[in-house]
Amino acid sequence: MASASLPDSPLLTSAKIVIAGGFGVGKTTCVRSISEIPPINTEAWMTAASETVDRLDPGIDKTTTTVAMDFGRLTIGPDLVLYLFGTPGQPRFWPMWDDLCRGAVGALVLADTRRLEASFPAVNYFEQDTDLPFVVCVNLFDGVLTHHLDDVREALGLSPAVPVIAGDLRDPSSVARALLAVVEHTMHRTGDPSPGVPAAR
């Protein structure tokens, strides 16, 4: 008797997305809130010795800092898995960005409108030093959009081709929408219906 054949499983596509931005904009929170595996991070306690190097404005509650990268994973569907790599935001770690961006399909650049100047180096990197498609996401730290997105675009000097969105990066559904915006922007930019490379079955 012939055995019934099982339907072919879909090809699994994996895609690497970089979560970038300045110091203290929410990169670790972003990866931690959405990762389906325990996120790997390299956070270290901020001490008095680092105050002159890793400076934050008064009133910003941050006691640890990423000194290498954050890593997480998110399955979007039966055929797409996203691997998330969060960059360190301090200037002394910027040389690592080239390595972290290698092989990525796109980037999510986080912005904090309370300290918008902290986002300038990241925006400049993705505009000038790499061809990687990127989306800018304004992190709603207080759950409120305090500046119109068009004003943020103008302040950052972004071209009309760069999507600017907003989201509360503590909320997994908000992070998922932001990551999907990166995938869709990459597909639009490249004209490729698949954002990654097929993996072996």
N, C-alpha and C positions, 0 to 999 in steps of 0.2 A: 504494500500500500504506500502510495506516495505521501511523503510528509508535507504538511502545509509550510509554505515559505513565509518567513517573517518579513514585514516591510522594511525597506532600507531605512536606517537611521539617517537623519540629516547630517551633512558635513558640519563639523564644529569649526567655527571661525573664532579666533582669538584676536583681541586688539589691545594694544597698550595705550593708555591715556595718561598724560602727565598733569598733575595738579600743581600749579605754580603760583607764585605771588611773593609779596614782601614778607618781612618778619612779622608774625603775629596776626595774619589776615584770616586764618582759619583752615589751613591746609590739613593739619592733623585731624581736626574735628570733622572735616569733610570725608576723609578716608575712613575714619573710625565709625561714622554714623551709617555708612552704606555697605561696608565690607561684610560679605557673608562668611568669611573666615576671621579668626582673631587677627586683627591687623598687626603687621610687623612695624614697629617704629623704633627710632633711635633717639628717644627723648632723654634729655639730661636736665637736672635741676639747674635753674638759674641761680647764681650765687653773687655775692657782693663783688667778687673779682671780675665778673663779666658785665657789670653795670655800665662801664664806659665803652664797651664794645657792642653789646646787644641792648640798645636803649629802646624803651617804650615810653609813650606819653603817660603822664600821671593819670590814674584812674582806670587804666587798662589792667585787668586781672589776669596775669600770666606768670606761672611759676616754673614752667619747663620750656625747653626749646629743642627743636629737631636739629641734630648735628650730622645726620647723613641723609636719611630718606624715610618716608612712610610707604608701606606697601599693603594693598588690599586687593580683593577680587570680588567681582559682581557678575552673576549670570543674568543676562538680559532675557534670554529665551533659549529654546532647545538647540539653537545653532550659533549663539553669540555669547562669548565670555569676555568681560573687560578686566584687564589687569591695571591697577591704579598705582602710580608712582608719584608720591608727593615730594617736592623738592625742598631742601632747606632754604630759608629765606634770608639768612644773614649774608652780607656781602662777601665774607671770607670763604663761603662755600659755593659762590657762584661758578667757579671753574668746574664743579661737578655737573652742572646743568647739561653740558654737551653729552656726557655719558648717559645721564638719565633720560634724555630725549631721543637717544639713538634707538631706532626701531619703532618709535611711537607713531600713531596715526593722527594724533591731535592733542591739544592741550586745553585745559580749563584754567584761566588766569583769574585769581580771586582778587577782589578789590574791597577795601574798607574806606568808605567815604569820610570817616572821621580822620583818616590819615592817608589821603589819596596819593600823596607823594611817595608812599612806600610801594606803590604799584608801578611807578614809572620805569624802574629798571627791568621788571619782568616784561612789561609791554614792549620796551625797547628791544629786549632780547628776541622776542618772537617776531617783531617786525623787521629787525635788522640782521640778526645773526643766525636765523634758521628759516626754512620754508615751511615749517610745521603749521598747519591750520590751527587757529585758536579762537576760543570764545571767552569773553570777559564776563564774569559773574560778580555782581555786587552782593556781598554778604550782608544779610539783614540781621545784624547783631542784636538789635532790639525788636526784631520782628516788624519793623516799619521802614518803608522806603523814604528816606529823608531828602533825596535828590532825584530829580527826573533823570531817567536813563539817557536822554539826549544830552543833558548837561554833563553827565559823567563821560559820555563819549567825547564831547568837546573838550573837557578838561584833560582827558588823557590823550587827546590828539589822534583818536582812532579813525581809520578810514571807514566809509560806509559799508565796506565789505565785511567788517568784523562784527559779528553779532554781540550785542550787549544785553544781558539778562540779569535778573535778580533772584535770589533765593536764600532761604534760611538753611544754612549748612548743618544745623543740628537736626534737621528733618530729613529722614531717608528718602521720602518721596520727592522732596525738593531737590536733593542731590541727584537722584535718578533722572529727573527732568533735565538738569544741567548737563549730565553726562550724555544723555541722548541728544542734546543740542550740539555737543561736540561731534558726535558720530554723524549726525545729519549734515553738519557744516562741512565735515571732511568729505563725505560722499558728494556733496554739491560741488566742492572745490575741485575734487579729482575726477568727478564724473564716473566714479567706480561704485557699482551697486553693493560692493562688499567692503567694509571698513578695515578688514584685516587679511590675514593669510590663512588658507585652509590648513587645518591640523590633521594629522593622521587619525583615521577612525579607530 
